[in-house]
Amino acid sequence: MRRSTLRQLEVFEAIVRFGSFTRAAEELFLTQPTVSLQIKKLTDAVGLPLFEQIGKKIYLTDAGRELHQMNLDIFERFDRFEMVTSNMKGMKAGKLRLAVVTTAKYFAPRLLGMFCSEYPGVEVSLKVTNREQTLERLISNRDDLYILGQPPKQIDVIAETFLKNPLVVLASVNHPLANEKKITLQRIAKESFLSRESGSGTRIATERFFAKQGLKPNIRMELGSNEAIKQAVIGGLGISILSRHTLALDIPNGQLVVLDVQGFPINRHWYYAYPAGKQLSIVAQVFLEYLQQAPQLLVDISGHYANIGHCPLLPENTTKRICTNKGNSE
Ligand code: PGA
């Protein structure tokens, strides 16, 4: 096994990633016979089959899974080594793997864009999924850092707030409540409500807020994205509660309004998080420092928000809440 080459492990890794010999060959600019030959040599060295084919799909065998796990460790060590040496050379370079919840897509790509222009040597990947899926990724330690609306309870994490995330009640500009003041939550609970899908952090926070007052939203429809909800609100299908971040581009069109509801906005925060005990890469550490400036960096959005609501989103300093153990909540 020790005689197998790094190239063979790289080929193996690409096949696992793409689930296909052909795509792996394309990715690595190799011919398919070369890929097959490398895998044959690796299989001979291990002494057990690494893949099995069922129909048109290939699956890892038990030995393949073990090798894959070892491979991840080896390549992570390589990444770390590259980062350490580029840091020694005075360059901040390397990979940054970020996974964020759906709603963070309204600011995370912009922050990354600014970060990358300051550190052009950094290669970034951004995974956007809802809270449930982001937590699955965090639990299986698939990325460097995570951004979410509340630290998880089921795993020990390091987490800290870096930005406000107010949730507001949205309605169409033509809605009968659009010009009302100090609307009660009881009144809101009677309206047709458009909710995010289960597993969404926005939904969990909203339901918890209603439940605290012994109420439930009158869910008329469930939609899997903030954008779809906004369109349905504009279309008059009901009202909804979403992060104020989702309004970044819409208010100027004047089709949505933020209702004046008692107890709103729900004051949430954005957190970065990573599993406790994880050794952060240098690039991830630099990005965390960078995140501290998020309120100032996103000030143009905040100026825009400040004109339309009751709660300035930024740039006043965010309150930091650090949690390093299970069970912390906002
Ligand atoms: P969501 O998460 O995009 O899954 O709703 C947002 C949040 O947790 O605030």
Boltz pocket constraint, residues with backbone or C-beta under 6 A from the ligand:
constraints:
  - pocket:
      binder: B
      contacts: [[A, 101], [A, 102], [A, 103], [A, 104], [A, 129], [A, 130], [A, 131], [A, 132], [A, 148], [A, 149], [A, 150], [A, 165], [A, 196], [A, 199], [A, 200], [A, 201], [A, 202], [A, 203], [A, 268], [A, 269]]
      max_distance: 6.0
